Amino acid sequence: MTHPQPVIVAPVVHINGSGKEGLGEGYRKAWEALDKAHKAVCETAPHMRDYYVLQDGAETFRKAQDHHLVRLAALEALKADYEALWSAVFDQ
């Protein structure tokens, strides 16, 4: 699954602002938390053994897989946003 490049509005580092270190550290921490969440969600992938007993088990399993992939994609998109923000701050 491909994801579009994030569109971000990066803050400007300047003397009266929050500061490069503070901004960057916040974005880094957010990225790390999202990465941890992504890993946890990966570990909750649906397994056929939990669906085969249903009359339409194969189809329900495929739907569960699709929903799982959508959740992972959402986390990946958020991670990309925070990585872009982090980079934008440190590239100034």
N, C-alpha and C positions, 0 to 999 in steps of 0.2 A: 504494500500500500504506500503510495507516495503522498507526501504532504507539501503544501505550498510553503514557500519561504515566509517566515513570520513578518508581519508588518508591525513594527514597533515605533513608539514615539520615545526616543531616548532623551534622558535629561541632559542638560548641559552642565558640565563641571565648571564652577566659577567660584570666585573668592567669597561671595555671600551665600553660596548654596550649601548643600548637605555635605559636600566633600567627596572626592573620588573613592577613598577607602570605605567610608560609610555606605555609600550607594553600592559600590561593587560588592562589598561583603554581604549586604542584604540580598542582592540578586544571586550571589553564589549560594547562600544558605537556602534560598527558595529553590534553586535548581537541585541542590543536594536532597532536599525534602521530597521534591517531585521524583527524583531518581529512586529514592528509597520506596516511595509509593508505587512507582512503575514496577520495580522488582517484586514487591508484594502482590500486585495485581497479576503479574506474570505467573506467580505461584498458585493463583486461583483459577487457572484455565479450566474450562469445563472438561469433563472426562466422560466418555460414552457409557461407562459402567453406571453412571448416575442417571442415565436417560433410557437405556435399552428396555426397561420394564414398561415403559409407556407404549400405548398402542401405536403412536406416531413417533416413537423414540428417535429414529434416525433424523427425521425432519426437525424435531424439537432440539436435538443436539446441535444440528447445523445452525439453528437460530441462536442458540446459546453461544456458540462459537462466534458468530457474527457480532453479537452484542458485546462479547468480551473484546473482540478486536476494535470495536468502536471506542470502548473505554480506554484501551491501550493507546489508540491514536490520539485521543484527547489529552492524555498525559504527555505523550511525545510532543504534541504541539505546544503545550505549556512549557515543557522543558526547553524546546527550541526558542520560545519567546524569552525566557529568562537567560538563556545562554547568549542570545543576541543582545539583550540589555546589558549583561555583564561585560561582554566584549565592547559594546559601544562606550561604556563608561571608561574602561581601561585603555581604549584606543585614543582617548582625548588627551 
